């Protein structure tokens, strides 16, 4: 068989796969959209694979080809949430060049994150679930470490002669404490929750302004 013929066969095969791959991605997005709506209405504890399949208009067998159980769906939603959060953090910190800019960027990120929790019942459900699910907790810790690394990088940029190894632990702690603060803030009434978030910001901003001070 000629090289040209082989190339033509590969191109034809790729052309056949592309629509199938597009349909597969579209179906997965529909599954996640339905699951998000169901969690928003009734919480993840009440989520049933049969309800997801019915809402996505696919068979239960087809659903299992994408997600073996509801925990896999929730993990995917959690991974997407943390990916979005990390992108926001990276973009906010990227152009910071001095301490005051860092303080403003950090305070704004905390406010945005809190606002997302207040507006999204799905995010609230997932972050509360992280306390009881080992896989979700692993995702949360990995994200706190990654965000902490971003913060460490910026802090060593704005503080002259600051040793990264001396702030890495506090940077990790700042983000992980933030997750716990958000859980607490949305567990109490709104007025108290607002005060808790403001108290967290004040304490963390002091550490950011004067690391180890």
Number of C-alpha atoms within 10 A of each C-alpha: 5 7 8 9 10 11 11 12 12 12 12 11 11 12 11 11 12 11 11 12 11 11 12 13 12 11 18 17 13 18 22 17 16 19 27 21 15 19 21 16 13 13 17 20 10 11 19 14 18 14 15 25 20 14 16 20 15 15 12 15 12 12 21 13 9 14 17 12 13 17 15 13 22 23 17 14 19 21 16 12 15 17 13 11 17 17 12 15 19 13 12 17 21 15 12 18 14 14 18 14 15 23 19 14 19 20 17 15 17 19 15 14 16 22 12 14 18 15 11 12 17 25 19 19 19 20 20 18 17 18 14 10 13 11 13 22 15 12 16 21 16 15 20 23 20 16 23 22 18 19 26 23 17 20 27 15 16 18 16 8 8 14 12 16 10 12 22 19 14 19 26 22 16 23 22 19 14 19 19 13 18 24 19 16 21 18 13 12 10 12 9 14 19 17 12 18 19 15 13 18 20 14 11 23 20 13 16 25 17 12 16 10 7
